[in-house]
Amino acid sequence: MLATAERLVPPEHLARKVRTLVKRFDLRRVEAGFSALGQKGYAPRELLALWVYASLIGIHQGTQLAHALQTDMALRLLSAGHAISRSVLNRFRASQGAFLLEALEETVRWAYQAGLIEEQALAVDSVRLRAHASGRQVRVRKHSHKRLEALAQVDVRALSESAQKHHEDQVQRHQQAVILCQQRGAATVVLSNPCAGLMQFPGNGVHPGHRVTVVSSGARQRLVVGVLLSASGNDKGHLAQALQEARRVLHQAGLPASARLQVAGDAGYWGEEDLRFAALNRTWVDVLLKESSPTGPLANEPGMLQREAFVLQPASRTVVCPAGRAMRGPVRDASDACEVYSGVGCADCPQRPRCTRGPYRKLSVRWDYERFRQAMLQRMAQRGAAARYNQRIATVEPVFASLEHDMRFRRLSSRHPPTVRAEVLLKLLAHNLRRLLTCSRLFCVRIVLEAPVPLVAWQPANWPRYSAQTSCPTGFQRPRRAGVAVRRSRDDLSDRSLGPSGSWKPVRLSDRFGGAGRKG
């Protein structure tokens, strides 16, 4: 079967390119865990190449992959002609989470050595993936608190024996939910999937899911340099851990410790914790964040005075309203960890219709947040910050498009934490390998036409003479432009020269240069 696959699979097939790249990984530690006596007859390198190629073509479950191995010659080529069972495939993927992380870091090292990593063009964002869990297994801490209060008001002695048993089960279930939420520090838990949480999906309701935070490099390369998996319902509070992980990976790849990163994040990271991290770690990272849109009952009403109309004075911890009056306060609000200020003389203020719908205006202030907020606003107002921030979408969003649309990976197939992490790392590893393959197909050709001998006689003396030169970088090196450079793919590259009769004759250069395709 292997000989048949070698004969039928074309030389430029994606499976062959994946197999070539996978050969570069050092799998000695993985191979040491396999028996040399013949009990496990499938090489780890073949299983890794099989899973990477399957991920790129949209196969994510072991059952589907084992079934496709029966008929797909490209898959048979990667498996060395073997029809591997579902259990073997799933067991390998679930047990190699640590190696998949090392392999992902290895691709970053390859890219850094080839000059494809741009530490000044990083972007961070997250994507939500559906979890392998039922909505009936979701517990919400707020809802469980309310249910426990309602159940405490029930007179158990007046209930029948079966009703008492049901009442006791309800109390135990909600108490367990509250304890789990407190232990994990989360607002929701999924009993059947410990690493999942309740999330709002765009246009698809609320479901159990996983949040995958990614740090990507370069608007052209779009290589993943950092990964963080969580069960949070939003992005707030994940910036520090995601950037520290990306910094660790880049330093292992060879980036000097003195290098300063520049990262752009969307409005989802605009919170006190993330702004504090950005302000206190400017020595090694320059964070660009865009302020989120104002919220509240009066935020979007036209003509109403916004928060910027109030003057905050941190030194004296006072607030001056738009009418020039110092507001009364502060009153500490322990529930929201803020200070509340109230308007003075709002009843006869001429600006009251544009300020509040109530008897007086209230304003909540968190002074630490305001200090960090002003620091970020000043950073975004500096020259070049807006232009750099506008590259964020082109840097990180194509990574999610690659996962959800190209690979069709929108839902995980396992609920066990080690397998969940391994599955996510496998898809990001496949994405990085595809980006490396795309960059390796680029080359630069300098095409200069030399006039034929019959035309030299009437060529003016001041005309420059030309000679044809070509260059074709190999591996993952980026093309260097020297003189007049033209980027073309092997399929559409052509030159035009004069034929014997003086007519233009097209000459194909595809046989002269290697590589195929263009940067995607």
C-alpha positions in Angstrom: 0.0 0.0 0.0 2.9 2.4 0.7 4.4 1.8 -2.7 1.0 2.6 -4.3 0.7 5.8 -2.3 4.2 6.9 -3.2 3.3 6.4 -6.9 -0.2 8.1 -6.8 0.5 11.1 -4.6 1.9 14.0 -6.7 5.3 15.4 -5.9 3.9 18.8 -4.9 1.2 17.5 -2.7 0.6 19.0 0.7 1.1 15.7 2.4 4.6 15.4 1.1 5.5 18.9 2.3 4.0 18.1 5.7 6.1 15.0 6.0 9.2 16.9 5.1 8.6 19.5 7.8 7.7 16.9 10.4 11.1 15.2 9.8 12.8 18.3 11.3 11.3 17.7 14.8 13.3 15.9 17.4 11.1 13.1 18.6 13.7 11.1 20.5 12.0 11.7 23.9 8.6 10.7 22.5 10.0 7.6 20.8 11.6 6.6 24.1 8.1 6.0 25.5 7.4 3.4 22.8 8.3 -0.2 23.0 11.1 -1.7 20.9 9.7 -5.2 21.1 7.0 -4.8 18.5 3.9 -4.2 20.7 3.4 -0.7 19.3 4.2 -0.7 15.6 3.4 2.8 14.6 6.2 5.4 14.6 5.4 8.6 16.5 6.7 10.7 13.5 4.1 9.1 11.2 1.3 9.7 13.7 2.3 13.3 14.2 2.4 13.9 10.4 -0.9 12.2 10.0 -2.6 14.4 12.6 -1.1 17.6 11.3 -2.2 16.9 7.7 -5.6 15.8 8.9 -6.0 19.0 10.8 -5.2 21.1 7.7 -7.8 19.3 5.6 -10.5 19.5 8.2 -10.5 16.1 9.9 -10.4 16.5 13.7 -11.9 13.3 15.2 -10.1 10.0 15.5 -13.1 8.1 14.1 -13.2 10.2 10.9 -9.4 10.0 10.5 -9.4 6.2 10.8 -12.2 5.9 8.3 -10.5 8.2 5.8 -7.3 6.1 6.1 -9.1 3.3 4.3 -9.4 5.2 1.0 -7.2 8.4 1.1 -3.8 7.7 -0.5 -2.3 10.9 0.9 -3.1 9.8 4.5 -1.7 6.3 3.7 1.5 7.9 2.5 1.9 9.7 5.9 1.0 6.5 7.9 3.6 4.5 5.9 0.8 2.4 4.4 -0.9 1.4 7.7 -4.6 1.6 8.4 -4.3 2.9 12.0 -7.3 2.4 14.4 -9.2 5.1 16.1 -8.0 4.2 19.6 -4.3 4.4 18.6 -4.8 7.8 17.0 -6.8 9.3 19.9 -4.4 7.8 22.5 -1.4 9.4 20.8 -3.0 12.8 20.6 -4.2 12.8 24.2 -0.8 11.7 25.6 1.4 14.2 23.6 0.2 17.6 24.9 3.7 18.5 26.3 5.4 17.5 23.0 2.9 19.5 20.9 3.7 22.6 23.0 7.4 22.0 22.4 6.8 21.5 18.7 4.9 24.8 18.5 7.8 26.5 20.2 10.2 24.8 17.8 8.3 26.3 14.8 8.7 29.8 16.4 12.5 29.1 16.6 12.6 28.1 12.9 10.8 31.3 12.0 13.0 33.5 14.2 16.1 32.0 12.6 14.7 32.8 9.2 13.9 36.4 10.1 10.1 35.9 10.0 9.3 37.0 13.6 8.5 40.6 14.2 8.6 41.4 17.9 7.5 45.0 17.1 4.3 43.7 15.4 2.6 41.5 17.8 -1.2 41.2 18.4 -3.3 39.4 21.0 -6.9 38.3 20.9 -9.0 35.3 21.6 -11.5 32.9 19.9 -14.3 30.9 21.5 -14.6 27.2 20.6 -17.6 25.1 21.5 -16.9 22.6 24.3 -17.8 18.9 24.2 -20.4 19.3 27.0 -24.2 19.6 27.4 -25.9 22.7 28.6 -27.6 20.8 31.3 -24.3 20.3 33.0 -23.8 24.1 33.4 -24.1 25.7 36.9 -24.2 29.4 37.4 -23.1 30.7 40.8 -25.5 33.6 40.9 -28.4 31.4 40.0 -27.4 28.8 42.6 -27.3 31.4 45.3 -30.8 32.5 44.5 -32.0 28.9 44.5 -30.5 28.2 47.9 -32.2 31.2 49.3 -35.5 30.1 47.9 -35.0 26.5 49.1 -34.2 27.7 52.6 -37.7 29.3 52.9 -39.4 26.0 52.2 -40.9 24.2 55.2 -39.4 20.7 54.8 -41.6 19.1 57.5 -44.8 19.8 55.5 -43.4 17.9 52.4 -43.9 14.3 51.6 -41.1 11.8 51.8 -40.4 11.9 48.1 -40.6 15.8 48.1 -38.2 15.9 51.0 -35.7 13.7 49.1 -36.1 16.0 46.0 -35.6 19.1 48.1 -32.4 17.6 49.7 -31.0 16.8 46.2 -31.6 20.3 45.0 -29.8 21.8 48.0 -26.8 19.5 47.5 -26.6 20.2 43.8 -26.6 24.0 44.2 -24.2 23.9 47.2 -21.8 21.9 45.1 -22.1 24.4 42.3 -21.3 27.3 44.6 -18.3 25.5 46.1 -16.9 24.7 42.6 -17.3 28.3 41.5 -15.5 29.5 44.5 -12.7 27.0 44.1 -12.1 27.9 40.4 -12.8 31.6 40.9 -15.4 31.5 38.1 -19.0 32.6 37.6 -20.0 29.4 35.9 -18.8 25.8 35.9 -19.5 22.8 33.6 -19.7 19.6 35.7 -18.8 17.3 32.8 -16.0 19.4 31.5 -13.7 21.0 34.1 -11.9 23.3 31.6 -15.0 24.8 30.0 -17.3 27.6 30.9 -20.5 29.3 29.8 -19.9 31.7 27.0 -21.8 34.0 24.6 -21.2 32.9 21.0 -21.7 35.4 18.2 -25.2 34.9 16.8 -25.5 31.4 18.3 -26.7 31.9 21.9 -25.0 30.8 25.1 -23.2 27.5 25.2 -20.3 25.8 27.1 -17.0 26.7 25.4 -13.3 27.2 25.7 -11.5 30.5 25.2 -8.2 30.3 23.3 -6.0 33.4 23.6 -3.4 33.8 20.9 -0.4 36.1 20.5 0.5 36.4 16.8 3.4 38.0 15.0 3.5 39.9 11.8 0.7 41.1 9.5 2.2 39.0 6.7 3.5 36.0 8.6 0.8 35.6 11.2 2.7 33.0 13.2 1.4 32.0 16.6 4.0 32.7 19.4 1.9 32.3 22.5 -1.2 30.4 23.6 -3.4 30.5 26.6 -6.4 28.3 27.2 -9.1 29.3 29.7 -12.8 29.1 30.5 -13.5 32.8 31.0 -16.4 34.5 29.4 -14.4 37.6 28.4 -10.9 38.7 27.7 -10.3 40.9 30.7 -7.5 39.8 33.0 -5.7 37.5 30.4 -3.3 40.0 28.9 -0.5 39.5 31.5 -0.4 35.7 31.3 -0.7 35.6 27.5 2.2 38.1 27.0 4.4 36.5 29.5 4.0 33.2 27.8 4.8 34.8 24.4 7.9 36.4 25.9 9.1 33.1 27.2 8.7 31.4 23.9 10.4 34.2 22.0 13.4 34.2 24.4 13.7 30.4 23.9 13.7 31.0 20.2 16.7 33.3 20.4 15.2 36.8 21.0 17.6 38.8 23.2 16.4 39.4 26.8 16.8 43.2 26.2 14.4 43.3 23.3 11.2 45.2 23.8 8.0 43.8 22.5 5.1 45.8 21.0 1.6 44.3 21.3 -1.8 45.6 20.2 -5.0 44.3 21.8 -8.7 45.1 21.2 -11.2 46.7 23.5 -11.9 43.4 25.3 -8.7 43.9 27.3 -9.6 47.4 28.4 -9.9 46.8 32.1 -8.2 47.9 35.3 -6.1 44.7 35.6 -4.8 44.8 32.0 -4.2 48.5 32.1 -2.2 48.2 35.2 -0.1 45.5 33.6 0.5 47.7 30.6 1.6 50.7 32.8 3.9 48.8 35.1 5.7 46.7 32.5 6.7 49.3 29.9 10.4 48.3 30.3 9.9 45.1 28.2 6.5 45.5 26.4 4.7 48.4 24.8 1.0 47.6 24.9 -1.5 49.4 22.7 -5.2 49.1 23.7 -8.3 50.8 22.4 -10.9 52.0 24.9 -14.1 50.2 24.9 -17.4 52.0 24.0 -19.1 53.6 27.0 -22.0 51.8 28.5 -25.0 52.8 30.6 -28.5 54.2 30.1 -27.3 57.6 29.0 -24.1 56.6 27.1 -25.6 56.4 23.7 -28.3 59.1 23.9 -27.5 62.1 21.6 -26.9 65.4 23.3 -26.2 63.9 26.8 -23.1 64.9 28.7 -20.5 62.1 28.7 -18.1 61.1 31.4 -15.3 63.3 29.8 -17.3 66.4 30.7 -16.6 65.8 34.4 -13.2 66.9 35.8 -11.4 64.4 38.0 -8.8 65.6 40.4 -6.9 62.6 41.7 -4.7 64.7 44.1 -7.7 65.8 46.2 -9.9 62.9 45.1 -12.7 65.3 44.1 -14.9 65.5 41.0 -16.2 68.7 39.4 -19.4 68.5 37.4 -19.8 70.3 34.0 -21.5 73.2 35.8 -18.3 73.9 37.7 -19.6 72.6 41.1 -17.7 70.2 43.3 -19.7 67.0 43.7 -20.6 65.6 47.1 -18.6 62.5 48.2 -17.0 60.2 48.1 -19.1 57.3 49.4 -17.4 53.9 49.3 -19.3 51.2 47.4 -17.8 47.9 48.6 -19.7 45.8 46.2 -18.2 47.5 43.1 -14.9 48.6 44.8 -15.4 52.2 43.8 -16.3 55.6 45.2 -19.6 57.2 44.4 -20.1 61.0 44.0 -23.4 62.9 43.9 -24.3 66.1 42.2 -24.9 69.4 44.2 -27.7 71.8 43.1 -28.9 69.6 40.3 -32.5 70.7 40.8 -31.9 74.3 39.5 -28.9 73.5 37.2 -29.5 74.6 33.6 -27.6 71.6 32.3 -29.7 69.1 34.1 -31.7 67.9 31.0 -28.4 67.0 29.3 -26.8 65.5 32.4 -29.3 63.2 34.2 -32.8 61.8 34.1 -33.0 61.5 37.9 -33.1 64.1 40.7 -29.3 64.3 40.8 -26.3 62.9 38.9 -24.2 60.1 40.3 -20.7 59.2 39.2 -18.7 56.1 40.2 -14.9 56.5 40.2 -12.1 54.0 40.6 -9.0 56.2 41.0 -6.5 53.5 40.2 -8.4 52.7 37.0 -8.6 56.4 36.0 -4.8 56.7 36.4 -4.0 53.7 34.2 -6.7 54.8 31.8 -5.2 58.2 31.3 -1.8 56.7 30.8 -3.1 54.4 28.0 -5.0 57.3 26.3 -1.8 59.3 26.3 0.1 56.4 24.7 -2.5 56.0 22.0 -2.3 59.7 21.2 1.4 59.5 20.4 2.6 59.6 16.9 2.4 56.3 15.0 0.4 54.5 17.7 -2.9 54.6 15.7 -1.2 53.3 12.5 0.5 50.5 14.4 -2.8 49.6 16.2 -4.6 49.4 12.9 -2.5 46.4 11.9 -3.9 44.3 14.8 -6.7 42.8 12.8 -4.4 41.7 9.9 -2.0 40.2 12.4 -4.2 38.0 14.7 -7.7 37.6 13.1 -6.4 35.5 10.1 -5.2 32.9 12.7 -8.8 32.4 13.8 -10.0 32.4 10.2 -7.5 29.6 9.6 -8.9 27.6 12.5 -12.6 28.1 12.1 -12.9 28.4 8.3 -9.9 26.8 6.6 -9.7 23.8 9.1 -13.4 24.0 10.0 -12.4 23.6 13.7 -15.2 25.1 15.8 -15.9 22.4 18.4 -13.5 20.2 20.4 -14.1 16.5 20.4 -13.0 15.7 24.0 -13.8 16.9 27.5 -10.7 15.7 29.4 -8.4 18.6 30.2 -5.1 17.0 28.8 -6.9 16.1 25.6 -8.5 19.5 25.2 -5.1 21.2 25.5 -3.5 18.8 23.1 -6.2 19.3 20.6 -5.9 23.1 20.6 -2.1 22.9 20.4 -2.3 20.5 17.5 -4.4 22.9 15.5 -2.1 25.9 16.2 0.9 23.7 15.3 -0.7 22.9 12.0 -1.4 26.6 11.4 2.3 27.5 12.0 3.5 24.7 9.7 1.3 25.9 7.0 2.5 29.5 7.4 6.1 28.2 7.2 5.3 26.3 4.0 3.7 29.4 2.5 6.8 31.5 3.3 9.1 28.9 1.9 7.4 29.1 -1.5 8.3 32.8 -1.9 11.4 33.7 -3.9 12.7 36.7 -5.7 13.7 36.9 -9.3 15.5 39.8 -10.9 14.7 39.9 -14.6 16.7 42.3 -16.8 16.4 42.2 -20.6 19.6 42.5 -22.7 19.2 44.0 -26.2 20.0 41.6 -29.1 23.2 42.2 -31.1 21.4 43.8 -34.1 19.9 46.5 -31.9 23.2 47.5 -30.2 24.4 49.3 -33.3 21.7 52.0 -33.1 21.5 52.0 -29.3 22.5 55.5 -27.9 25.7 55.7 -25.9 24.0 57.1 -22.9 21.6 54.1 -22.6 22.5 51.6 -19.8 23.4 48.1 -20.7 21.7 45.2 -18.8 22.5 41.7 -17.9 20.1 38.9 -16.7 20.5 37.9 -13.1 18.4 35.6 -11.0 18.3 34.7 -7.3 16.2 32.2 -5.4 16.4 31.9 -1.6 15.7 28.5 -0.2 14.2 27.3 3.0 12.3 29.8 5.0 14.4 32.9 4.2 12.5 36.0 3.2 13.4 37.3 -0.3 15.8 40.2 -0.4 15.2 42.8 -2.9 18.3 43.9 -4.8 18.0 46.2 -7.8 14.8 45.6 -9.8 13.0 42.7 -8.1 9.8 41.0 -9.2 7.9 38.5 -7.1 6.1 35.8 -9.1 4.9 32.3 -8.5 6.3 29.4 -10.6 3.0 29.0 -12.4 2.7 32.5 -13.8 6.4 33.6 -14.1 7.4 34.3 -17.7 9.8 36.5 -19.7 9.4 38.0 -23.1 12.4 38.2 -25.4 12.9 38.9 -29.1 12.8 36.0 -31.5 15.0 35.6 -34.6 12.5 37.5 -36.8 12.3 40.4 -34.4 8.9 39.5 -33.0 8.3 39.1 -29.3 8.6 35.5 -28.1 7.3 34.4 -24.7 9.8 32.3 -22.7 8.7 30.3 -19.7 11.0 30.6 -16.7 9.2 28.0 -14.5 11.7 25.3 -15.4 14.6 27.5 -14.3 13.4 28.4 -10.8 12.2 26.4 -7.8 9.2 27.0 -5.5 5.5 27.2 -6.1 2.7 29.3 -5.1 2.8 32.8 -3.5 2.4 34.1 -0.1 -1.2 33.6 1.2 
